[in-house]
Amino acid sequence: MNKYSVQFRDGRNILVAGRCVLSYDARGILLTVVVEMELTRAQSSWFWGVFLPIDESEIKFIKNKQVVILPILAKLSFADFWNTYAYKVGNKGKAEKLWHGLSDADRTKCFNSIARYKQHLANNNIDTLYPERYLSQRRFDNEYK
């Protein structure tokens, strides 16, 4: 079963609190929708009337700058982050404490941004931050191109 986190941006392009979680079965058919936020009337009308992808394959075609859709990874352990980030220096204990303070949505966002972050560093000849700095400065919220 695959899950996706759906978050909305406000008029200033800032993510609003909360999310909606979409769950799909092995065939890619929508099973459940969990709304973990208060939707405005406009968001609700759009979400339920226009957006809601019944088939998982439709997600990749959604182009809306007011919505962020990220897969929710099954593996969200600190060890997985530590190994994926792969810059094993700095204060591991502090990094682990920061990791456990993140929500599942933020952990997912963190995992999904590591490759783009590393590419950004390579493209701009920038040193890698220690893992605890990457987490404490919420560098995973940046939109690396």
C-alpha positions, 0 to 999 in steps of 0.5 A: 500500500502506498501513501501520499501526504498532500499539503496546501500553500497559502496566498504567500506560498507558505505551507499551512499546518496539517495535511491530507493523507491518501492511501492506495492499494496494490492496484493503485486504487484509492482506499482511504483519505484522512484529512488532518487539517481544517480546509477552507471552503475553496480548498475543500471544494477543489480537493473533493470536487476536482483534485482527488486522484482515484487512481495513483497513476494520476498523481504524477500529472497534478500540476498545482503550485498551491499543493505539495504532494509527497510519498510517505515512505515506510522507512522513517527511522533515524538510522535510515536518515543517517545512512541516506544523508551519508555525511556521518560527522557532527553530533549524532546524538543531537541529530537523532534528537532533532529527527525524533522531534519531526513529524512523519510528514517532515521526515518524509520531506527530509528523505525526499529532499536529500538527493536534491540538496546534495545535487545543489551542493555539487552544482554550487561547490558548497560544503555539506552541512553536518546532519544536525544542522541540516535538520535544525535549520530545516534545510529540507524545506528549501526548494532545490532545483 
